[in-house]
Amino acid sequence: MVGETGRRKLDVGDELGGGRELYLSQSSDLIPEQNLEPSRNKQPSVAPCAAGLTPPLPPAPSFMPLILRQGRAGEGAPRGRANLEGYEAVKKHLGAVGALSKQYWQYLACKVWQEGCEEEKEEQKEPGPSPGWSLPLVGQDYLEILSAWYCSFGKCCETGDCRIVNNITGLEADLSEQLHGQHLAKEVVVRAVQGFLQSPQPKKALVLSFHGWSGTGKNFVARMVASHLYRDGLRSDCVRVFISLLHFPHHKYLDSYKAQLQRQLSETLQLCRQSLFIFDEAEKLHSSLLDAIRPFMAPYGNEGQADQQRAIFLFLSNLGGNTINEVALDFWRAGRAREEISMEFLEQRLRLELQEPAENSYAHSHLLRENLIDFLVPFLPLEFHHVKLCARDAFLARGLPYSEATLDAVARMMVFVPKEEKLFSAQGCKSVPQRINYFLP
């Protein structure tokens, strides 16, 4: 029957003693209540805990009404015996639920917070009856899901920090698909980052110096590295981006800049076991600022520091762009494919140019002499068909239709050099996403 409160009543009556009734609410909570109708044999009401009944955990399992029915005696059994058997069945099953809930909590605390693991192991060793439902069979999968969900907010992942993902496979795949005309940069960046992360104890921070004309993909690769090594990409607490003319514009404040830069590097290294620092327009960095950075790129002072404070430095510079372009142009004039340009050949030419004294006191030469830069990463100038690929990617990123004629028209809007050959895009792919707006319907 349905009472005034809209709850379904389980008519167990006197079988549980005391003329009490159990109501099953819509949320499946079992709520013991006193019979509203007077009874001649009615006993004083007793609180569930005082009567030895363990209060059900909210929400109570949906199988509890079945438990009550299973605890009822047969039609011909004596009433007192039925009362006892029903009471014992309820008490037994509620006790099992309580024990299982405790086991759930211990398992979750051990998995997520690494607390109570010893207690869990000791209880597993103790002999005794186990609950009627096995944790691995019923709840372990759900706890694994809950643990993984919690780990997305805390420090409990395989890397020790869920902000760090280190997806080298994804980095390699995206660079292969989206970075055009840069076979050397793809190979060097992937190998260098992968080797550094897989090294059990690197001797120093990884320092990569990107060189090439504007628009050839230096910033794009830096963003790719950040997005595949860290869950939040450039917004991660473990990533810091410095732009020379934006963050350090005035030479008269160099002492203040130096102190602030050292503090930010130190705080990031303390906050994250693996940090990424990106310096854009690095050729405009003052030598005193590079002096502030050098200690963080130097060999580690002890073995434990390599495990606690791994750092990757990316320097993005236009220096060396002319040398890189001359090599690419020489190969084209000789009828050789740009993919034939080797890292060994180009790095030698690039290193010689960077070691020449610079009037702006940019100290890349000091970093090279001290062997603090691990890899010089050259970015080749982009040709006409590379610009078309950039235009295609821009249309796809915005979900817009395009045709081969449209891609040709976008590429023809760019300026190509030298004047005679008109081979390389002077701006690379830098303004391509904006130029496709001219071709929208």
C-alpha positions in Angstrom: 0.0 0.0 0.0 1.0 3.6 -0.4 1.0 5.9 2.6 0.4 9.6 2.7 4.1 10.4 2.2 4.1 8.6 -1.2 6.4 5.8 0.0 5.8 2.1 -0.6 5.3 0.2 2.6 6.9 -3.2 3.2 4.4 -5.2 5.3 6.8 -7.1 7.5 4.6 -6.3 10.5 5.3 -8.4 13.7 7.9 -10.5 12.1 10.5 -7.9 13.1 8.8 -7.4 16.4 7.2 -4.4 18.0 4.5 -3.8 15.4 6.9 -1.8 13.3 6.7 -1.2 9.6 9.5 -0.5 7.0 8.9 2.1 4.3 10.9 2.1 1.0 11.3 5.6 -0.3 11.8 6.4 -3.9 15.5 6.7 -3.3 15.7 3.2 -2.0 16.6 4.3 1.5 15.3 2.0 4.2 13.7 4.1 6.9 12.4 2.3 10.1 9.3 4.0 11.4 6.8 3.3 14.2 3.4 2.0 13.1 0.9 4.8 12.9 -1.9 2.5 13.9 -2.3 1.6 17.6 -1.5 -2.0 18.4 -2.4 -4.0 21.5 1.0 -5.7 21.6 3.0 -2.6 20.7 6.4 -2.4 22.4 8.2 0.9 23.2 10.1 2.2 20.2 13.8 1.4 20.2 16.5 3.3 18.2 18.0 1.2 15.5 21.6 1.4 17.0 20.4 0.6 20.4 18.6 -2.5 19.1 21.9 -3.7 17.5 20.9 -2.7 14.0 23.7 -1.0 12.0 22.2 2.0 10.2 22.2 1.5 6.4 24.7 3.5 4.4 23.0 6.1 2.2 21.9 5.2 -0.4 21.0 1.7 0.7 21.6 -1.0 -2.0 18.6 -1.8 -4.1 18.8 -5.5 -3.1 17.8 -4.8 0.5 14.1 -5.6 0.0 15.2 -9.0 -1.3 17.3 -9.5 1.8 14.3 -8.9 3.9 12.2 -11.4 2.0 15.0 -13.9 2.1 15.2 -13.6 5.8 11.5 -14.4 6.3 10.6 -17.8 7.6 8.3 -20.3 5.8 4.5 -20.3 6.3 4.5 -23.0 8.9 7.4 -21.8 11.0 6.8 -20.6 14.5 6.5 -16.8 14.7 9.3 -16.3 17.2 11.7 -18.3 15.2 10.8 -16.3 12.1 11.4 -13.1 14.0 14.9 -14.2 15.0 15.9 -15.5 11.6 14.7 -12.3 9.8 16.5 -10.1 12.3 19.8 -12.1 12.0 19.6 -12.0 8.2 19.2 -8.2 8.1 22.0 -7.8 10.7 24.3 -10.1 8.8 23.8 -8.4 5.4 24.0 -4.9 6.8 27.2 -5.8 8.5 28.6 -7.2 5.3 27.7 -3.9 3.5 29.5 -1.9 6.2 32.6 -4.1 6.0 32.6 -3.8 2.2 32.2 0.0 2.4 35.2 0.2 4.8 37.2 -1.9 2.4 36.2 0.4 -0.5 37.4 3.4 1.4 40.7 1.8 2.4 41.4 0.8 -1.2 40.6 4.3 -2.5 42.7 6.0 0.1 45.6 3.7 -0.6 45.3 4.2 -4.4 44.7 7.9 -4.4 46.4 9.4 -1.3 48.8 6.5 -0.5 47.3 6.4 3.0 46.3 3.3 4.9 48.1 0.9 2.6 49.8 -0.9 5.5 46.5 -1.3 7.3 44.9 -2.8 4.1 47.7 -5.3 3.7 47.5 -6.4 7.4 43.7 -6.9 7.1 44.2 -9.0 4.0 46.6 -11.2 5.9 44.3 -11.7 8.8 42.2 -14.9 8.6 38.5 -14.6 8.9 35.2 -14.6 7.1 35.1 -12.2 4.2 32.1 -10.1 3.1 29.5 -11.8 0.8 30.6 -9.7 -2.1 34.2 -9.6 -3.4 35.9 -6.2 -3.9 37.7 -7.1 -7.1 34.5 -8.5 -8.6 32.2 -5.7 -7.7 33.9 -2.4 -6.9 37.5 -2.4 -8.1 36.7 -1.2 -11.6 34.6 1.6 -10.3 37.3 2.6 -7.8 39.9 2.7 -10.6 37.7 5.1 -12.5 37.2 7.2 -9.4 41.0 7.2 -8.7 41.8 8.2 -12.3 39.2 11.0 -12.1 40.7 12.3 -8.8 44.2 12.0 -10.3 43.3 14.5 -13.0 43.3 17.1 -10.2 46.2 15.9 -8.1 49.7 14.5 -8.0 49.1 10.8 -8.3 49.9 9.9 -11.9 52.7 7.6 -13.3 54.9 10.7 -13.9 54.3 11.8 -10.3 52.4 14.9 -11.6 49.3 14.8 -13.7 50.2 18.2 -15.2 52.9 16.3 -17.1 51.8 13.9 -19.9 55.0 13.5 -22.1 53.2 12.3 -25.2 56.1 11.8 -27.5 54.1 9.7 -29.9 51.6 12.4 -30.3 54.3 15.0 -30.7 56.0 13.1 -33.5 52.7 12.4 -35.3 51.5 16.1 -35.2 54.9 17.4 -36.3 54.8 15.0 -39.2 51.3 16.1 -40.3 51.3 19.8 -39.5 54.9 21.1 -39.7 55.8 21.5 -43.4 59.2 21.7 -45.1 61.2 21.1 -41.9 62.6 17.6 -42.0 65.6 18.5 -39.9 63.6 20.3 -37.1 61.2 17.3 -36.9 64.0 14.8 -36.4 66.1 16.8 -34.0 63.3 18.0 -31.7 61.7 14.6 -31.3 64.9 12.7 -30.8 66.3 15.3 -28.4 63.2 15.5 -26.2 62.6 11.8 -26.2 66.2 11.0 -25.2 66.1 13.6 -22.4 62.9 12.3 -21.0 63.9 8.7 -21.2 67.3 9.3 -19.6 67.2 8.0 -16.0 69.6 10.7 -14.8 70.4 13.5 -17.3 73.6 15.4 -16.5 72.1 18.8 -17.3 69.0 20.6 -18.6 68.1 20.1 -22.3 68.8 23.3 -24.3 67.5 23.6 -27.8 68.2 26.7 -30.0 65.8 27.3 -32.9 67.1 29.3 -35.8 65.5 30.5 -39.0 63.4 33.2 -40.7 60.2 34.4 -39.3 57.2 32.3 -40.1 59.1 29.0 -40.7 57.6 27.2 -37.7 59.8 28.0 -34.6 56.9 29.2 -32.4 54.6 26.5 -33.8 57.1 23.7 -32.7 57.5 25.3 -29.3 53.7 25.3 -28.8 53.6 21.7 -30.0 56.3 20.7 -27.4 54.4 22.4 -24.6 51.0 20.9 -25.6 52.4 17.3 -25.8 54.5 17.4 -22.7 51.9 19.2 -20.5 48.2 18.7 -20.0 47.5 22.4 -20.2 50.1 23.3 -22.8 51.4 26.8 -22.6 48.9 27.6 -19.8 50.5 25.0 -17.5 52.1 26.0 -14.3 55.2 24.2 -15.4 55.7 26.3 -18.6 57.1 29.8 -18.7 57.3 31.9 -21.9 59.5 35.0 -22.0 59.5 37.4 -25.0 62.5 39.7 -24.9 61.0 43.0 -26.0 57.8 42.4 -24.0 59.2 41.2 -20.7 62.6 42.9 -20.7 62.1 46.1 -22.8 64.3 48.7 -20.8 68.0 48.3 -20.3 68.0 50.5 -17.3 66.0 47.9 -15.4 68.3 45.0 -16.1 69.1 44.4 -12.5 65.4 44.1 -11.6 64.8 41.9 -14.7 67.6 39.6 -13.7 66.3 39.1 -10.1 62.8 38.6 -11.3 63.9 36.1 -14.0 66.0 34.0 -11.5 63.1 34.0 -9.0 60.6 32.8 -11.6 62.9 30.1 -12.9 63.6 28.9 -9.3 59.9 28.9 -8.3 58.9 27.0 -11.4 61.6 24.3 -10.8 60.4 23.9 -7.2 56.8 23.7 -8.3 57.3 21.1 -11.1 59.6 18.2 -11.4 59.8 18.9 -15.1 59.7 22.5 -16.4 59.7 24.1 -19.8 61.2 27.6 -20.4 60.7 29.3 -23.8 62.6 32.4 -24.8 61.2 34.1 -27.9 63.3 36.7 -29.8 66.3 35.3 -28.0 68.7 37.3 -30.1 67.5 40.4 -28.3 68.3 39.1 -24.8 70.9 41.2 -23.0 74.0 39.3 -21.9 73.3 40.0 -18.2 70.0 38.1 -18.6 71.8 35.2 -20.1 74.2 35.3 -17.2 71.1 34.9 -14.9 69.9 31.9 -17.0 73.3 30.0 -17.2 73.3 28.4 -13.8 69.9 26.7 -14.6 71.4 25.2 -17.8 74.7 24.2 -16.2 75.4 20.5 -15.3 73.5 19.3 -12.2 75.5 19.6 -9.0 74.3 16.2 -7.7 72.5 13.1 -8.9 69.3 13.7 -7.0 68.8 17.1 -8.7 68.3 15.4 -12.0 65.2 13.5 -10.7 63.7 16.4 -8.9 64.3 19.3 -11.3 64.4 18.5 -14.9 64.2 21.5 -17.2 64.0 22.1 -21.0 65.0 25.4 -22.5 63.9 26.5 -25.9 65.6 29.6 -27.5 63.8 31.0 -30.6 65.9 33.3 -32.7 66.1 34.8 -36.2 69.9 34.5 -36.1 71.4 32.3 -38.7 68.4 32.6 -41.0 70.5 34.0 -43.9 73.0 31.2 -43.6 70.3 28.5 -43.6 68.6 30.2 -46.6 71.9 30.3 -48.5 72.4 26.6 -48.0 68.9 25.8 -49.2 69.3 28.0 -52.2 72.6 26.4 -53.2 71.0 22.9 -53.0 68.1 24.2 -55.2 70.5 25.7 -57.8 72.4 22.4 -57.9 69.2 20.5 -58.6 69.3 18.7 -55.3 66.2 18.2 -53.1 66.1 20.1 -49.8 65.6 16.8 -48.0 69.2 16.0 -48.9 70.5 18.8 -46.6 72.0 17.0 -43.6 72.2 18.2 -40.1 75.9 17.8 -39.9 76.5 20.0 -42.9 74.1 22.8 -41.9 75.0 22.8 -38.3 78.7 23.5 -39.0 77.8 26.6 -41.1 75.3 27.8 -38.5 77.7 27.4 -35.6 80.4 29.4 -37.4 78.0 32.3 -37.9 76.7 32.2 -34.3 80.2 32.3 -32.9 81.0 35.6 -34.6 81.0 38.6 -32.2 77.7 40.4 -32.2 77.3 44.2 -31.7 74.1 43.7 -29.6 76.2 41.5 -27.2 73.8 38.6 -27.6 75.8 35.9 -25.9 74.9 32.8 -27.9 78.6 32.5 -28.5 79.2 32.2 -24.8 76.6 29.5 -24.5 78.2 27.6 -27.4 81.7 27.8 -26.0 80.5 26.5 -22.6 78.6 23.7 -24.4 75.4 24.6 -22.7 73.4 24.4 -26.0 72.8 20.8 -26.8 71.3 21.2 -30.3 71.1 23.9 -32.9 67.8 23.3 -34.7 67.7 24.9 -38.2 64.3 25.9 -39.8 64.5 26.0 -43.6 62.8 28.7 -45.7 59.4 27.7 -47.1 58.6 27.3 -50.7 55.4 27.9 -52.7 53.9 24.4 -52.1 54.7 24.6 -48.4 52.6 27.8 -48.2 49.8 26.0 -49.9 49.9 23.3 -47.2 49.7 26.0 -44.6 46.7 27.5 -46.3 45.0 24.1 -46.4 45.6 23.6 -42.7 44.1 27.0 -42.0 40.9 26.2 -43.9 40.6 22.8 -42.2 41.2 24.3 -38.7 38.1 26.6 -39.3 36.0 23.9 -41.0 35.9 25.8 -44.2 35.7 24.4 -47.8 38.6 25.1 -50.1 39.8 24.3 -53.6 43.2 23.9 -55.3 42.6 27.2 -57.0 41.9 28.9 -53.7 45.1 27.5 -52.2 47.1 28.8 -55.2 45.5 32.2 -54.8 46.4 32.4 -51.1 50.1 31.4 -51.8 50.4 33.9 -54.6 49.5 36.7 -52.2 52.8 36.1 -50.3 56.1 37.8 -51.2 58.8 35.4 -52.5 62.6 35.9 -52.6 65.2 36.2 -54.1 64.0 38.5 -56.8 65.3 36.3 -59.6 64.2 32.9 -58.4 61.2 33.9 -56.2 61.7 30.7 -54.4 61.2 31.3 -50.7 58.3 33.0 -48.9 59.7 36.1 -47.1 57.1 35.7 -44.3 56.9 31.9 -44.3 53.4 31.0 -43.3 53.0 33.7 -40.7 50.1 35.6 -42.2 48.4 32.8 -44.0 45.6 32.2 -41.5 44.6 35.9 -41.9 44.8 35.9 -45.6 42.3 33.2 -46.2 39.6 35.7 -45.0 39.8 37.3 -48.4 38.5 34.1 -50.0 35.5 33.4 -47.7 32.1 33.4 -49.3 
